[in-house]
Amino acid sequence: MGEERVKHAEDNEQVQKFMKQVFRDMRALKTMLEDDWFETDTLRIGAEQELCMVDPHGKVFPRSMDVLEALGDGNYTTEFARFNLEINMEPLEFTGDSLSQMEHNLHKNMQHVRETVRELGGDILLTGILPTIRKMDVDIKNLTPLQRYEALCEAINKLRGKEFELRIQGMDELLMKFDSPLLEACNTGFQVHLQVKPSDFVNRYNIAQAVTAPVLACAVNSPILFGKRLWAETRVALFHQSIDTRQVGEHLRDSSPRVTFGNQWLENSILDIYKEDISRYRVMLSAEIEEEVEKLMKEGKAPQLMALNVHNSSVYRWNRPCYGVGNGKPHLRIENRIFPSGPTVVDEVANAAFWLGLLNGFEDEYPDITREMDFDNARMNFFAASKMGLDTKFIWTDDRKITAVDLIKDELLPIAKHGLQKADINQSDIETYLGVIEDRVESAQTGSYWVVKSYGNLIKQGNREQALSAITNAMIKNQKKGEPVHKWGLAKIHDMEHWKPSKLMVEEFMTTDLFTVRKDDILEFVANLLDWRKIRYIPVEDDQKHLVGLITMRKVLREYTKVVNEDEQASVDQTVDDIMEQNPVTIHPEASIMEAMEIMQKQKIGCLPVVKNSRLVGVITEDNFMNITRRLLQVLADEHQNEE
C-alpha cells in the first residue's frame, strides 16, 4: 500500500483497464523468470517495524502526520491509523553480523522516533495490540488522511457493506458490531523479508508455511483487545475478520477471505500464487500506471510491475510473495507477516533469526516438506498456535502429535542454528538470538503470557482500565530497558504513574457485567438478585436491550416495608413495572468521567446507566468512583513520596 496513486476501482471500465495491466505484468514476470533476469548471487534480509504512539496516559496519540513532518528524512512512513507509524529498514546481506546490525539499526531508528514523539507530548510502544485501545479510537476520524487508505476503506465497504460483526472467543468473548475497516489498525507487526532465488522459491515458500505455526507459538504478544482476553495472538483473528469482504450468506460456498494462510502447497512457481489471487479476489484498488513495461523490457530494464504489486497488496497472505527491483535487478522475497511488534527489539530480532534459520536449514532435514506433512495440518497448526501459543499441541511430520515446547527445543532450534551457520552468520549472533528463543520457551513467558498473567494479578487490585494502563506503562518501561520479555517481572499497580482519571472516558470505568430485569419480573426476583449479587441498582431493559427503567435497593426496601408495617399483601404481587424509575438519567460511554460525576452530584443519584445507540452497555455507580478516588489518592501519595 506504499503507492500514493492507488485509488478505488469505481466502475467496470477502470477495473477492466487495471486488469489488462495486471495481465501485462504477469506476462512480463513470466518472461523474466524464464530468461533468468533475477538476482541470485546476493541474498538479503529486511524488516518493517510498525509501532503505536501513545499519550502520557497510555492512550492512543493520533498525530502521525505531525510526527512524520518532524522526523524529516528517513525510512519513516504512515500506517492505516493516525496513531501508528512504520519504519522501513534498509536491506542487509544475509551473512556475517546482519542480525546484530538489524538490531542496531532498529534501536537507532526507534530512538529517533521516540525522541521526536516525546517532543510532541507522546511516546512509542512496540505491541501487537495496544492494551488500552478503545473502540472509539478506531473511528474513521483516526484514519490517516491519504488517498490510498481512503480508497481501501471505500473498497472494503463497497464489497461487504458498512456494518460488520466481530466475534472472537477466548478466555473472554468479544462480540461487537463495527462500521469502519479501521479496526484493522489495532494490529501492529514486525514484518521480516527474506530474498529467495527463483529456483528455491517453491521449496522455501512451502517451508515458510510449515514452520509458521511453531515460530508464531513462541512469539505471541497480542492477547487482549478492548479489555477482553482472547487468543494468544489475537491479531490473527482480528485481521481475518476486519478485512473480510465476504457477505454472510456466502457460507454455503468455498469462499476465501482476503486475509489467508492459503489453500494448498505451492507446486510450480511464484506465478501460481499470483494466478490464484487474481482468480479468487476481485479487484478492489487500481492505480494510474504510467510504466511502459514492454518498452522497458526491450531495453533490458527491469519494470516495477506496479499493477501486479497493487493487487498483491490487497490480498493479505501471512506469508506473502513479493517482487521488487533493487539496483536495477529484479528479485523475489518471502514476507513474513505473522510476527507481532515487540515485546522488545531484541525479542523481534530473535524471532526473525529463528524464522530465517529455519527457512535456510529446513530442507537439509526435510528435502520436500510436502511429502512429510499434509497442508491442512500446517494450516490447522497455524490457527491452533494463534489461539494457544506455547500451550499448542501440533500435528507434525508423519502425523506425529508433539507439544510446541518439545518441537521447538528438540527439533527446530537445532535446524535454525544449522541454517544460520549455512549463511555464515556470526556464531555470537546465533547464540545470542537463538538463546533468547530457547530461554523464552524454557520459561514459557511469551509476551502474551506476561500480559495475561499481569492482568490477572492487577484486576484483583483495581478495575479493568487501571489494569490495562499499568500493563501499558510497564511495557514502555521494559522496552526502554531492553531486556527480553522472558526476564520481565509482572506489571504492578504502581506502574500507573501517569494515571489521571479526569482525562478518561466513562467506558473505561463502567461496569459491563450487568444483571438486569424485565418490566414483568416479580419483586421477589429483584430482591434476591440484589442480595445474591451484592448490588444496589438494577437496570430494567426490554428484549432488545433498550433501557426502560431503573430499580434501586431503596425502592425495593420501601415496598417490603409496606408489607411488614401495613400488611399490604398486594404489594408482594407487584412487578418491576409498578415501582421502577422510568426514564432514568443516562450517559454516553464516550463522555468524560468528570461529566458523569457532575451529573450524579447535581441529580443526587448513585447510579448512571450508560447507553449507546439507545441500548444499555453498562452502569457507573458510586462504587466505581470510590475505586477511582482510591487509586488517584495512591498516585498522588506516590508522587509526593518521590518528591521527598
RODORO-599065 format. One line per field, with one value per residue (C-alpha): residue number from 0; residue in one letter; z negated, x, y. Coordinates in steps of 0.2 Angstrom, whole numbers, plus 5000, padded with zeros to 4 digits. Example, Ala and Ser with C-alpha at 12.3 -4.5 7.8 and 13.67 -1.06 7.14 Angstrom:
// residues 2
i	c(0, 1)
aa	c(A, S)
Z	c(4961, 4964)
X	c(5062, 5068)
Y	c(4978, 4995)
This chain:
// residues 644
i	c(0, 1, 2, 3, 4, 5, 6, 7, 8, 9, 10, 11, 12, 13, 14, 15, 16, 17, 18, 19, 20, 21, 22, 23, 24, 25, 26, 27, 28, 29, 30, 31, 32, 33, 34, 35, 36, 37, 38, 39, 40, 41, 42, 43, 44, 45, 46, 47, 48, 49, 50, 51, 52, 53, 54, 55, 56, 57, 58, 59, 60, 61, 62, 63, 64, 65, 66, 67, 68, 69, 70, 71, 72, 73, 74, 75, 76, 77, 78, 79, 80, 81, 82, 83, 84, 85, 86, 87, 88, 89, 90, 91, 92, 93, 94, 95, 96, 97, 98, 99, 100, 101, 102, 103, 104, 105, 106, 107, 108, 109, 110, 111, 112, 113, 114, 115, 116, 117, 118, 119, 120, 121, 122, 123, 124, 125, 126, 127, 128, 129, 130, 131, 132, 133, 134, 135, 136, 137, 138, 139, 140, 141, 142, 143, 144, 145, 146, 147, 148, 149, 150, 151, 152, 153, 154, 155, 156, 157, 158, 159, 160, 161, 162, 163, 164, 165, 166, 167, 168, 169, 170, 171, 172, 173, 174, 175, 176, 177, 178, 179, 180, 181, 182, 183, 184, 185, 186, 187, 188, 189, 190, 191, 192, 193, 194, 195, 196, 197, 198, 199, 200, 201, 202, 203, 204, 205, 206, 207, 208, 209, 210, 211, 212, 213, 214, 215, 216, 217, 218, 219, 220, 221, 222, 223, 224, 225, 226, 227, 228, 229, 230, 231, 232, 233, 234, 235, 236, 237, 238, 239, 240, 241, 242, 243, 244, 245, 246, 247, 248, 249, 250, 251, 252, 253, 254, 255, 256, 257, 258, 259, 260, 261, 262, 263, 264, 265, 266, 267, 268, 269, 270, 271, 272, 273, 274, 275, 276, 277, 278, 279, 280, 281, 282, 283, 284, 285, 286, 287, 288, 289, 290, 291, 292, 293, 294, 295, 296, 297, 298, 299, 300, 301, 302, 303, 304, 305, 306, 307, 308, 309, 310, 311, 312, 313, 314, 315, 316, 317, 318, 319, 320, 321, 322, 323, 324, 325, 326, 327, 328, 329, 330, 331, 332, 333, 334, 335, 336, 337, 338, 339, 340, 341, 342, 343, 344, 345, 346, 347, 348, 349, 350, 351, 352, 353, 354, 355, 356, 357, 358, 359, 360, 361, 362, 363, 364, 365, 366, 367, 368, 369, 370, 371, 372, 373, 374, 375, 376, 377, 378, 379, 380, 381, 382, 383, 384, 385, 386, 387, 388, 389, 390, 391, 392, 393, 394, 395, 396, 397, 398, 399, 400, 401, 402, 403, 404, 405, 406, 407, 408, 409, 410, 411, 412, 413, 414, 415, 416, 417, 418, 419, 420, 421, 422, 423, 424, 425, 426, 427, 428, 429, 430, 431, 432, 433, 434, 435, 436, 437, 438, 439, 440, 441, 442, 443, 444, 445, 446, 447, 448, 449, 450, 451, 452, 453, 454, 455, 456, 457, 458, 459, 460, 461, 462, 463, 464, 465, 466, 467, 468, 469, 470, 471, 472, 473, 474, 475, 476, 477, 478, 479, 480, 481, 482, 483, 484, 485, 486, 487, 488, 489, 490, 491, 492, 493, 494, 495, 496, 497, 498, 499, 500, 501, 502, 503, 504, 505, 506, 507, 508, 509, 510, 511, 512, 513, 514, 515, 516, 517, 518, 519, 520, 521, 522, 523, 524, 525, 526, 527, 528, 529, 530, 531, 532, 533, 534, 535, 536, 537, 538, 539, 540, 541, 542, 543, 544, 545, 546, 547, 548, 549, 550, 551, 552, 553, 554, 555, 556, 557, 558, 559, 560, 561, 562, 563, 564, 565, 566, 567, 568, 569, 570, 571, 572, 573, 574, 575, 576, 577, 578, 579, 580, 581, 582, 583, 584, 585, 586, 587, 588, 589, 590, 591, 592, 593, 594, 595, 596, 597, 598, 599, 600, 601, 602, 603, 604, 605, 606, 607, 608, 609, 610, 611, 612, 613, 614, 615, 616, 617, 618, 619, 620, 621, 622, 623, 624, 625, 626, 627, 628, 629, 630, 631, 632, 633, 634, 635, 636, 637, 638, 639, 640, 641, 642, 643)
aa	c(M, G, E, E, R, V, K, H, A, E, D, N, E, Q, V, Q, K, F, M, K, Q, V, F, R, D, M, R, A, L, K, T, M, L, E, D, D, W, F, E, T, D, T, L, R, I, G, A, E, Q, E, L, C, M, V, D, P, H, G, K, V, F, P, R, S, M, D, V, L, E, A, L, G, D, G, N, Y, T, T, E, F, A, R, F, N, L, E, I, N, M, E, P, L, E, F, T, G, D, S, L, S, Q, M, E, H, N, L, H, K, N, M, Q, H, V, R, E, T, V, R, E, L, G, G, D, I, L, L, T, G, I, L, P, T, I, R, K, M, D, V, D, I, K, N, L, T, P, L, Q, R, Y, E, A, L, C, E, A, I, N, K, L, R, G, K, E, F, E, L, R, I, Q, G, M, D, E, L, L, M, K, F, D, S, P, L, L, E, A, C, N, T, G, F, Q, V, H, L, Q, V, K, P, S, D, F, V, N, R, Y, N, I, A, Q, A, V, T, A, P, V, L, A, C, A, V, N, S, P, I, L, F, G, K, R, L, W, A, E, T, R, V, A, L, F, H, Q, S, I, D, T, R, Q, V, G, E, H, L, R, D, S, S, P, R, V, T, F, G, N, Q, W, L, E, N, S, I, L, D, I, Y, K, E, D, I, S, R, Y, R, V, M, L, S, A, E, I, E, E, E, V, E, K, L, M, K, E, G, K, A, P, Q, L, M, A, L, N, V, H, N, S, S, V, Y, R, W, N, R, P, C, Y, G, V, G, N, G, K, P, H, L, R, I, E, N, R, I, F, P, S, G, P, T, V, V, D, E, V, A, N, A, A, F, W, L, G, L, L, N, G, F, E, D, E, Y, P, D, I, T, R, E, M, D, F, D, N, A, R, M, N, F, F, A, A, S, K, M, G, L, D, T, K, F, I, W, T, D, D, R, K, I, T, A, V, D, L, I, K, D, E, L, L, P, I, A, K, H, G, L, Q, K, A, D, I, N, Q, S, D, I, E, T, Y, L, G, V, I, E, D, R, V, E, S, A, Q, T, G, S, Y, W, V, V, K, S, Y, G, N, L, I, K, Q, G, N, R, E, Q, A, L, S, A, I, T, N, A, M, I, K, N, Q, K, K, G, E, P, V, H, K, W, G, L, A, K, I, H, D, M, E, H, W, K, P, S, K, L, M, V, E, E, F, M, T, T, D, L, F, T, V, R, K, D, D, I, L, E, F, V, A, N, L, L, D, W, R, K, I, R, Y, I, P, V, E, D, D, Q, K, H, L, V, G, L, I, T, M, R, K, V, L, R, E, Y, T, K, V, V, N, E, D, E, Q, A, S, V, D, Q, T, V, D, D, I, M, E, Q, N, P, V, T, I, H, P, E, A, S, I, M, E, A, M, E, I, M, Q, K, Q, K, I, G, C, L, P, V, V, K, N, S, R, L, V, G, V, I, T, E, D, N, F, M, N, I, T, R, R, L, L, Q, V, L, A, D, E, H, Q, N, E, E)
Z	c(5000, 5002, 5018, 5016, 5033, 5028, 5029, 5028, 5044, 5045, 5062, 5074, 5086, 5073, 5067, 5085, 5089, 5072, 5075, 5093, 5084, 5071, 5085, 5094, 5078, 5076, 5094, 5090, 5074, 5083, 5096, 5083, 5074, 5090, 5095, 5078, 5075, 5056, 5044, 5037, 5031, 5016, 5004, 4992, 4977, 4972, 4960, 4957, 4940, 4935, 4919, 4908, 4902, 4885, 4875, 4857, 4850, 4861, 4874, 4892, 4898, 4916, 4923, 4936, 4949, 4937, 4931, 4949, 4953, 4938, 4941, 4958, 4970, 4967, 4970, 4960, 4967, 4962, 4957, 4958, 4942, 4936, 4920, 4929, 4939, 4949, 4951, 4967, 4963, 4975, 4983, 4977, 4985, 4976, 4968, 4955, 4942, 4952, 4937, 4924, 4937, 4939, 4920, 4920, 4934, 4926, 4910, 4919, 4928, 4913, 4903, 4916, 4917, 4898, 4896, 4909, 4902, 4885, 4891, 4896, 4880, 4883, 4883, 4893, 4889, 4898, 4895, 4906, 4900, 4888, 4872, 4869, 4886, 4886, 4899, 4900, 4906, 4922, 4928, 4945, 4939, 4935, 4952, 4959, 4972, 4988, 5004, 5003, 4986, 4990, 5006, 4996, 4984, 4998, 5007, 4992, 4988, 5005, 5005, 4989, 4983, 4969, 4954, 4949, 4934, 4925, 4914, 4905, 4892, 4880, 4861, 4863, 4878, 4889, 4899, 4907, 4922, 4931, 4946, 4950, 4958, 4947, 4934, 4943, 4936, 4919, 4926, 4927, 4933, 4936, 4954, 4960, 4978, 4985, 5003, 5012, 5028, 5041, 5041, 5022, 5021, 5021, 5008, 4997, 4998, 4993, 4978, 4973, 4972, 4962, 4949, 4947, 4933, 4921, 4925, 4920, 4905, 4896, 4902, 4897, 4890, 4893, 4880, 4876, 4887, 4879, 4862, 4867, 4865, 4882, 4892, 4888, 4904, 4907, 4922, 4932, 4928, 4929, 4946, 4953, 4948, 4950, 4968, 4973, 4988, 4989, 4986, 4973, 4985, 4993, 4980, 4992, 5005, 5003, 5002, 4996, 4985, 4991, 4976, 4979, 4974, 4991, 4998, 5004, 5005, 5019, 5034, 5048, 5046, 5038, 5053, 5046, 5031, 5041, 5053, 5038, 5030, 5047, 5049, 5031, 5027, 5036, 5039, 5025, 5030, 5046, 5049, 5063, 5071, 5082, 5083, 5101, 5096, 5114, 5119, 5103, 5105, 5123, 5117, 5104, 5089, 5075, 5073, 5056, 5061, 5051, 5056, 5050, 5034, 5031, 5032, 5022, 5008, 5007, 5003, 4986, 4985, 4969, 4980, 4994, 5010, 5016, 5032, 5031, 5040, 5032, 5040, 5057, 5054, 5050, 5035, 5026, 5007, 4995, 4982, 4965, 4959, 4943, 4930, 4919, 4914, 4898, 4884, 4887, 4902, 4895, 4895, 4913, 4920, 4910, 4919, 4936, 4933, 4928, 4944, 4956, 4949, 4952, 4970, 4974, 4965, 4965, 4982, 4976, 4963, 4974, 4993, 4998, 4983, 4994, 4993, 4975, 4969, 4975, 4979, 4969, 4954, 4957, 4958, 4943, 4933, 4938, 4930, 4915, 4912, 4914, 4900, 4888, 4890, 4882, 4875, 4893, 4897, 4916, 4929, 4936, 4949, 4951, 4942, 4925, 4911, 4902, 4890, 4896, 4882, 4887, 4905, 4904, 4891, 4898, 4917, 4923, 4914, 4920, 4938, 4936, 4929, 4944, 4956, 4949, 4950, 4968, 4971, 4962, 4948, 4934, 4921, 4907, 4915, 4917, 4899, 4893, 4903, 4903, 4885, 4882, 4891, 4880, 4864, 4868, 4872, 4857, 4845, 4855, 4853, 4870, 4872, 4871, 4856, 4847, 4852, 4846, 4830, 4826, 4830, 4818, 4804, 4807, 4809, 4791, 4785, 4797, 4812, 4830, 4835, 4821, 4825, 4844, 4840, 4828, 4841, 4855, 4844, 4838, 4856, 4861, 4846, 4850, 4868, 4864, 4853, 4867, 4858, 4867, 4861, 4853, 4840, 4836, 4819, 4819, 4821, 4804, 4800, 4796, 4815, 4817, 4814, 4826, 4822, 4822, 4822, 4827, 4844, 4846, 4853, 4844, 4854, 4846, 4829, 4831, 4825, 4840, 4832, 4829, 4820, 4827, 4826, 4836, 4833, 4829, 4817, 4799, 4784, 4776, 4790, 4789, 4770, 4772, 4786, 4775, 4761, 4771, 4782, 4768, 4779, 4776, 4793, 4807, 4824, 4832, 4851, 4864, 4876, 4887, 4873, 4873, 4856, 4850, 4831, 4816, 4799, 4783, 4767, 4758, 4768, 4765, 4747, 4746, 4754, 4742, 4728, 4733, 4732, 4715, 4707, 4716, 4721, 4739, 4746, 4763, 4763, 4764, 4780, 4788, 4803, 4808, 4819, 4804, 4794, 4807, 4810, 4828, 4840, 4829, 4832, 4843, 4850, 4866, 4864, 4873, 4860, 4848, 4830, 4824, 4833, 4826, 4808, 4811, 4817, 4802, 4790, 4797, 4799, 4782, 4789, 4786, 4802, 4821, 4834, 4849, 4866, 4883, 4899, 4887, 4879, 4862, 4862, 4844, 4827, 4817, 4798, 4783, 4781, 4797, 4791, 4774, 4784, 4795, 4779, 4770, 4785, 4788, 4769, 4771, 4786, 4778, 4762, 4773, 4782, 4765, 4759, 4774, 4772, 4755)
X	c(5000, 5015, 5009, 5002, 4992, 4982, 4963, 4947, 4941, 4925, 4917, 4919, 4930, 4943, 4943, 4945, 4959, 4968, 4966, 4974, 4989, 4989, 4990, 5003, 5014, 5011, 5017, 5032, 5036, 5034, 5047, 5059, 5058, 5061, 5075, 5085, 5083, 5083, 5097, 5104, 5122, 5117, 5103, 5097, 5085, 5074, 5061, 5047, 5044, 5026, 5023, 5010, 5011, 5003, 5000, 5006, 4991, 4995, 4981, 4982, 4992, 4984, 4997, 5007, 5007, 5014, 5027, 5032, 5035, 5046, 5056, 5062, 5071, 5072, 5063, 5048, 5030, 5012, 5001, 4982, 4978, 4985, 4992, 5003, 5020, 5031, 5050, 5056, 5073, 5087, 5090, 5106, 5116, 5111, 5128, 5140, 5134, 5117, 5106, 5115, 5116, 5097, 5095, 5107, 5098, 5081, 5087, 5094, 5078, 5067, 5077, 5075, 5056, 5054, 5063, 5053, 5036, 5041, 5045, 5026, 5020, 5019, 5029, 5030, 5026, 5030, 5015, 5004, 4988, 4989, 4981, 4972, 4965, 4946, 4933, 4931, 4950, 4946, 4933, 4935, 4941, 4958, 4961, 4977, 4971, 4980, 4971, 4977, 4969, 4953, 4952, 4955, 4941, 4929, 4933, 4930, 4914, 4908, 4911, 4904, 4893, 4897, 4892, 4901, 4901, 4917, 4916, 4931, 4930, 4945, 4946, 4933, 4922, 4922, 4906, 4903, 4897, 4909, 4907, 4925, 4939, 4950, 4948, 4962, 4973, 4973, 4986, 5004, 5018, 5036, 5037, 5053, 5058, 5070, 5076, 5075, 5082, 5068, 5074, 5072, 5056, 5044, 5053, 5057, 5039, 5032, 5044, 5038, 5020, 5025, 5035, 5023, 5014, 5029, 5038, 5022, 5019, 5034, 5032, 5014, 5011, 4993, 4981, 4970, 4958, 4946, 4949, 4945, 4957, 4956, 4968, 4987, 4989, 4973, 4980, 4976, 4958, 4956, 4965, 4955, 4938, 4942, 4947, 4935, 4925, 4913, 4895, 4887, 4877, 4892, 4895, 4887, 4901, 4920, 4925, 4942, 4944, 4957, 4967, 4973, 4985, 4982, 4974, 4987, 5006, 5014, 5019, 5027, 5032, 5028, 5016, 5004, 5001, 4998, 4987, 4976, 4975, 4969, 4957, 4950, 4949, 4941, 4950, 4947, 4960, 4968, 4981, 4987, 5000, 5012, 5026, 5028, 5033, 5036, 5047, 5057, 5060, 5065, 5078, 5084, 5077, 5068, 5050, 5042, 5026, 5016, 4999, 5003, 5010, 4995, 4983, 4995, 4994, 4976, 4977, 4984, 4994, 5003, 5017, 5016, 5026, 5035, 5043, 5054, 5069, 5085, 5100, 5091, 5090, 5073, 5072, 5059, 5056, 5045, 5037, 5033, 5018, 5015, 5026, 5018, 5028, 5038, 5039, 5057, 5068, 5079, 5064, 5059, 5077, 5077, 5060, 5067, 5083, 5073, 5062, 5077, 5087, 5073, 5070, 5088, 5091, 5075, 5077, 5093, 5082, 5066, 5070, 5052, 5040, 5025, 5029, 5030, 5016, 4998, 4994, 4978, 4988, 5000, 4985, 4977, 4993, 4994, 4977, 4980, 4996, 4987, 4975, 4986, 5004, 5016, 5002, 4998, 5000, 5004, 5002, 5019, 5028, 5021, 5006, 5016, 5007, 5020, 5019, 5026, 5039, 5046, 5046, 5055, 5068, 5072, 5069, 5068, 5081, 5095, 5088, 5088, 5106, 5112, 5103, 5111, 5128, 5125, 5123, 5139, 5130, 5142, 5142, 5140, 5124, 5117, 5120, 5113, 5096, 5093, 5097, 5083, 5071, 5077, 5076, 5058, 5052, 5060, 5052, 5036, 5035, 5030, 5023, 5005, 5008, 5016, 5001, 4988, 4997, 4999, 4981, 4975, 4985, 4981, 4962, 4961, 4968, 4958, 4947, 4950, 4955, 4968, 4975, 4977, 4985, 4998, 5002, 5004, 5016, 5026, 5028, 5035, 5047, 5053, 5056, 5067, 5077, 5079, 5078, 5069, 5052, 5056, 5066, 5052, 5044, 5025, 5017, 5012, 4998, 5012, 5016, 5001, 5012, 5004, 4986, 4974, 4955, 4950, 4956, 4947, 4930, 4915, 4918, 4934, 4927, 4909, 4903, 4899, 4895, 4877, 4862, 4846, 4827, 4812, 4796, 4785, 4798, 4791, 4799, 4805, 4816, 4823, 4826, 4835, 4846, 4851, 4855, 4864, 4874, 4878, 4872, 4861, 4855, 4847, 4843, 4827, 4828, 4817, 4821, 4831, 4842, 4834, 4834, 4817, 4819, 4830, 4827, 4836, 4838, 4830, 4814, 4813, 4815, 4802, 4789, 4794, 4792, 4775, 4771, 4778, 4771, 4754, 4751, 4748, 4748, 4745, 4762, 4770, 4762, 4769, 4781, 4796, 4784, 4775, 4790, 4804, 4810, 4805, 4816, 4832, 4846, 4859, 4876, 4886, 4901, 4912, 4908, 4921, 4922, 4921, 4904, 4897, 4902, 4894, 4878, 4877, 4881, 4868, 4854, 4858, 4859, 4870, 4869, 4871, 4865, 4877, 4868, 4874, 4863, 4848, 4855, 4861, 4880, 4885, 4882, 4893, 4890, 4897, 4907, 4916, 4921, 4927, 4939, 4944, 4947, 4957, 4969, 4970, 4975, 4988, 4995, 4996, 5004, 5017, 5021, 5023, 5034, 5045, 5047, 5053)
Y	c(5000, 5012, 5018, 5036, 5035, 5020, 5023, 5014, 5005, 5013, 5006, 4992, 5002, 5006, 4988, 4981, 4993, 4989, 4970, 4972, 4980, 4966, 4953, 4963, 4962, 4943, 4940, 4951, 4942, 4925, 4931, 4937, 4920, 4910, 4921, 4922, 4941, 4939, 4942, 4926, 4930, 4940, 4936, 4950, 4951, 4966, 4971, 4983, 4990, 4995, 5004, 5013, 5031, 5034, 5049, 5052, 5041, 5027, 5030, 5032, 5048, 5051, 5063, 5053, 5067, 5079, 5066, 5062, 5080, 5082, 5066, 5073, 5062, 5043, 5027, 5033, 5031, 5031, 5017, 5015, 5025, 5041, 5033, 5021, 5023, 5012, 5011, 5003, 4995, 4995, 4978, 4969, 4955, 4939, 4934, 4939, 4951, 4955, 4951, 4961, 4975, 4974, 4976, 4991, 4999, 4996, 5003, 5019, 5022, 5018, 5031, 5044, 5041, 5041, 5057, 5065, 5059, 5064, 5082, 5082, 5076, 5057, 5041, 5025, 5007, 4990, 4979, 4968, 4976, 4991, 4985, 5002, 5004, 5008, 5006, 5025, 5025, 5016, 5028, 5034, 5051, 5042, 5036, 5043, 5056, 5049, 5044, 5025, 5022, 5031, 5020, 5004, 5009, 5013, 4997, 4986, 4995, 4993, 4974, 4969, 4984, 4997, 4987, 4971, 4960, 4955, 4939, 4931, 4918, 4916, 4916, 4930, 4933, 4949, 4952, 4969, 4977, 4990, 5001, 5005, 4995, 5005, 4991, 4983, 4997, 4989, 4977, 4981, 4969, 4966, 4960, 4951, 4948, 4935, 4937, 4920, 4913, 4909, 4891, 4890, 4899, 4885, 4874, 4889, 4896, 4879, 4878, 4895, 4889, 4873, 4882, 4897, 4889, 4884, 4901, 4910, 4899, 4906, 4924, 4928, 4945, 4951, 4943, 4957, 4968, 4980, 4973, 4955, 4941, 4932, 4922, 4921, 4931, 4940, 4949, 4934, 4933, 4952, 4953, 4939, 4947, 4966, 4964, 4951, 4957, 4941, 4943, 4932, 4922, 4915, 4902, 4889, 4892, 4889, 4907, 4913, 4928, 4941, 4938, 4920, 4906, 4898, 4883, 4871, 4868, 4878, 4867, 4876, 4894, 4911, 4913, 4901, 4912, 4927, 4917, 4911, 4928, 4936, 4921, 4922, 4940, 4954, 4970, 4982, 4995, 5002, 5015, 5027, 5016, 5026, 5012, 5006, 4988, 4981, 4995, 4994, 4975, 4978, 4990, 4977, 4986, 4978, 4985, 4989, 4979, 4991, 4984, 4967, 4974, 4985, 4969, 4959, 4972, 4970, 4951, 4948, 4931, 4928, 4923, 4935, 4933, 4949, 4956, 4970, 4979, 4984, 4992, 4988, 4970, 4961, 4949, 4939, 4939, 4930, 4942, 4935, 4944, 4934, 4942, 4955, 4970, 4969, 4964, 4972, 4974, 4960, 4949, 4954, 4950, 4934, 4929, 4934, 4924, 4909, 4910, 4914, 4900, 4888, 4894, 4892, 4875, 4866, 4857, 4848, 4839, 4838, 4840, 4841, 4846, 4842, 4824, 4824, 4835, 4837, 4855, 4855, 4851, 4866, 4877, 4870, 4871, 4890, 4894, 4882, 4892, 4908, 4903, 4894, 4900, 4888, 4878, 4871, 4853, 4851, 4838, 4837, 4827, 4809, 4814, 4815, 4824, 4835, 4850, 4867, 4867, 4850, 4853, 4870, 4864, 4847, 4849, 4866, 4876, 4864, 4866, 4885, 4885, 4875, 4886, 4902, 4893, 4889, 4908, 4911, 4921, 4926, 4912, 4925, 4932, 4914, 4910, 4927, 4927, 4908, 4909, 4921, 4909, 4895, 4904, 4911, 4894, 4886, 4899, 4899, 4918, 4924, 4942, 4936, 4925, 4941, 4952, 4939, 4935, 4953, 4957, 4943, 4950, 4968, 4966, 4960, 4977, 4988, 4989, 4984, 5002, 5003, 4986, 4990, 5006, 4998, 4985, 4998, 5008, 4993, 4988, 5005, 5004, 4987, 4991, 5006, 4994, 4982, 4966, 4952, 4948, 4931, 4942, 4954, 4955, 4956, 4973, 4981, 4993, 5007, 5006, 5018, 5033, 5045, 5039, 5054, 5049, 5067, 5063, 5047, 5041, 5033, 5017, 5014, 5013, 5007, 4990, 4980, 4963, 4968, 4959, 4966, 4963, 4965, 4975, 4960, 4952, 4950, 4959, 4944, 4940, 4958, 4957, 4941, 4947, 4962, 4951, 4937, 4949, 4962, 4976, 4991, 4996, 4985, 4992, 4987, 4983, 4976, 4961, 4972, 4978, 4995, 5004, 5006, 5010, 5008, 4999, 5004, 4994, 5009, 5007, 4988, 4990, 5003, 4991, 4977, 4989, 4992, 4974, 4972, 4988, 4989, 4971, 4975, 4958, 4966, 4974, 4956, 4953, 4969, 4968, 4979, 4990, 4995, 5003, 5006, 5023, 5027, 5037, 5037, 5049, 5041, 5045, 5040, 5029, 5042, 5055, 5060, 5054, 5072, 5074, 5058, 5064, 5081, 5074, 5062, 5075, 5088, 5075, 5067, 5050, 5035, 5026, 5031, 5019, 5020, 5020, 5019, 5019, 5018, 5001, 4998, 4995, 4997, 5007, 5018, 5020, 5027, 5011, 5015, 5032, 5026, 5015, 5029, 5040, 5027, 5025, 5043, 5046, 5032, 5040, 5057, 5049, 5041, 5057, 5066, 5052, 5053, 5072, 5069)
